């Protein structure tokens, strides 16, 4: 993978983590008790907002740790404060900034656990494109949807803040 491809992956991870932080800020401005809000769910059988934050962070974290040859250490699903959520995002962005990987590493087969007794083995590029990035979006989208369902004034522009510097208005 060329340096430009790694730079793009790092930009994608960082900008999407910024989106997550932004939508949490909108929630913070709207709700008096964000700690209670972090326990809210989109549906009864889905995980709460705080866990969505942790799981969103776990995606780029696991990729960064794997690239560094480290054991993947996922964040705890228990995120009970906005300070903890923001610390997870900041720490994840630090890990992302340190990603350095070459083509040989990305040609390796990555074993991915999929729950008790289940796994798959994928080439690292496929692991990144078919698991890490979609899961990152899934958990950020779910966090957004929880806040939206609760009445936070978030919209598509909040979800796509990374695009705003490129938006122009016609005369």
C-alpha positions as CSV (number, residue, x, y, z in Angstrom):
1,X,0.0,0.0,0.0
2,X,1.5,3.3,-1.1
3,X,2.1,6.1,1.4
4,X,-0.7,8.0,-0.2
5,X,-3.1,5.2,0.4
6,X,-2.1,5.0,4.1
7,X,-2.5,8.8,4.3
8,X,-6.0,8.5,2.9
9,X,-6.9,5.7,5.4
10,X,-5.6,7.8,8.3
11,X,-7.5,10.9,7.0
12,X,-10.7,8.8,6.7
13,X,-10.3,7.4,10.3
14,X,-9.5,10.8,11.8
15,X,-12.2,12.7,10.0
16,X,-14.9,10.2,10.9
17,X,-13.8,10.2,14.5
18,X,-14.1,14.0,14.4
19,X,-17.7,13.4,13.2
20,X,-18.3,11.2,16.2
21,X,-16.9,13.9,18.5
22,X,-19.0,16.5,16.8
23,X,-22.3,14.7,17.1
24,X,-21.5,14.1,20.8
25,X,-21.0,17.8,21.2
26,X,-24.4,18.5,19.6
27,X,-25.9,16.0,22.1
28,X,-24.0,17.7,25.0
29,X,-25.5,21.1,24.0
30,X,-29.0,19.6,23.8
31,X,-29.2,17.2,26.7
32,X,-28.7,18.2,30.4
33,X,-27.5,14.7,31.4
34,X,-25.2,13.2,28.8
35,X,-24.2,10.4,31.2
36,X,-27.9,9.2,31.0
37,X,-27.9,9.8,27.3
38,X,-24.9,7.5,26.9
39,X,-27.1,4.7,28.2
40,X,-29.8,5.2,25.6
41,X,-30.4,2.7,22.8
42,X,-31.8,2.9,19.3
43,X,-33.7,-0.4,19.8
44,X,-34.0,-2.6,22.8
45,X,-31.7,-5.3,21.4
46,X,-29.0,-2.8,20.3
47,X,-26.1,-1.5,22.4
48,X,-26.3,1.9,24.1
49,X,-24.7,5.1,22.8
50,X,-21.6,4.8,25.0
51,X,-20.9,1.4,23.6
52,X,-21.4,2.7,20.0
53,X,-18.6,5.2,20.7
54,X,-16.3,2.5,22.1
55,X,-17.0,0.2,19.2
56,X,-16.6,2.9,16.6
57,X,-13.2,3.6,18.1
58,X,-12.3,-0.1,18.2
59,X,-12.3,-0.3,14.5
60,X,-9.4,2.0,13.6
61,X,-7.7,1.1,16.9
62,X,-7.7,-2.6,16.0
63,X,-6.3,-1.8,12.6
64,X,-3.6,0.4,14.0
65,X,-2.6,-2.2,16.6
66,X,-2.5,-4.9,14.1
67,X,-0.4,-2.9,11.7
68,X,2.1,-2.3,14.6
69,X,2.2,-6.0,15.3
70,X,0.5,-5.5,18.7
71,X,-2.2,-7.6,20.2
72,X,-5.6,-6.0,19.6
73,X,-6.8,-4.5,22.9
74,X,-10.4,-3.3,22.4
75,X,-11.9,-0.6,24.6
76,X,-14.4,-1.5,27.3
77,X,-18.0,-1.3,26.1
78,X,-18.8,0.5,29.3
79,X,-18.6,4.2,28.4
80,X,-20.4,6.0,31.2
81,X,-19.2,9.6,30.8
82,X,-18.7,12.1,28.0
83,X,-15.1,12.6,29.3
84,X,-14.5,8.9,28.8
85,X,-16.0,9.0,25.3
86,X,-13.9,11.9,24.3
87,X,-10.7,10.3,25.8
88,X,-11.4,7.2,23.7
89,X,-11.8,9.3,20.6
90,X,-8.6,11.2,21.3
91,X,-6.5,8.1,22.1
92,X,-7.8,6.4,19.0
93,X,-6.8,9.4,16.9
94,X,-3.3,9.2,18.4
95,X,-3.1,5.5,17.4
96,X,-4.3,6.3,13.9
97,X,-1.6,9.0,13.5
98,X,1.0,6.4,14.1
99,X,-0.1,3.9,11.5
100,X,2.8,2.8,9.3
101,X,2.4,-0.2,7.1
102,X,3.8,-1.6,3.9
103,X,2.4,-3.8,1.2
104,X,3.8,-7.0,2.7
105,X,1.8,-6.5,5.9
106,X,-1.3,-5.7,3.9
107,X,-0.9,-8.9,1.9
108,X,-1.0,-11.0,5.1
109,X,-4.0,-13.0,6.1
110,X,-5.8,-11.5,9.2
111,X,-7.8,-13.8,11.4
112,X,-10.9,-11.9,12.6
113,X,-13.0,-13.1,15.6
114,X,-16.7,-12.8,14.9
115,X,-18.1,-13.9,18.3
116,X,-18.0,-17.1,20.3
117,X,-16.6,-19.9,18.1
118,X,-16.7,-17.9,14.8
119,X,-14.0,-16.3,12.8
120,X,-12.9,-15.5,9.3
121,X,-9.6,-15.2,7.6
122,X,-9.2,-12.3,5.2
123,X,-6.3,-10.6,3.4
124,X,-5.6,-7.4,5.3
125,X,-6.9,-5.1,2.6
126,X,-10.2,-7.0,2.6
127,X,-10.2,-6.9,6.4
128,X,-9.9,-3.1,6.2
129,X,-12.4,-2.5,3.4
130,X,-15.0,-5.2,4.2
131,X,-14.9,-5.1,8.0
132,X,-13.1,-2.2,9.6
133,X,-14.5,0.7,7.6
134,X,-18.1,-0.6,7.3
135,X,-18.1,-1.2,11.1
136,X,-16.7,2.3,11.8
137,X,-19.6,3.8,9.8
138,X,-22.2,1.5,11.3
139,X,-21.3,2.5,14.9
140,X,-21.0,6.2,14.1
141,X,-24.3,6.0,12.2
142,X,-26.0,4.3,15.2
143,X,-24.6,6.9,17.6
144,X,-26.0,9.6,15.3
145,X,-29.4,7.8,15.1
146,X,-29.7,7.4,18.9
147,X,-29.1,11.1,19.3
148,X,-31.5,12.0,16.5
149,X,-34.2,9.7,17.9
150,X,-33.8,11.4,21.3
151,X,-34.4,14.8,19.7
152,X,-30.9,16.2,19.3
153,X,-30.8,18.6,16.4
154,X,-28.4,16.6,14.2
155,X,-28.7,16.4,10.5
156,X,-26.8,15.2,7.5
157,X,-24.4,18.1,7.6
158,X,-23.4,17.1,11.1
159,X,-22.8,13.6,9.9
160,X,-20.7,14.8,7.0
161,X,-18.7,17.6,8.6
162,X,-15.6,16.5,6.7
163,X,-17.3,17.5,3.5
164,X,-18.1,21.0,4.5
165,X,-14.8,22.6,3.5
166,X,-15.5,21.5,-0.1
167,X,-19.1,22.8,-0.2
168,X,-19.7,25.8,-2.5
169,X,-22.7,27.9,-3.2
170,X,-23.8,28.9,-6.7
171,X,-24.0,32.6,-7.4
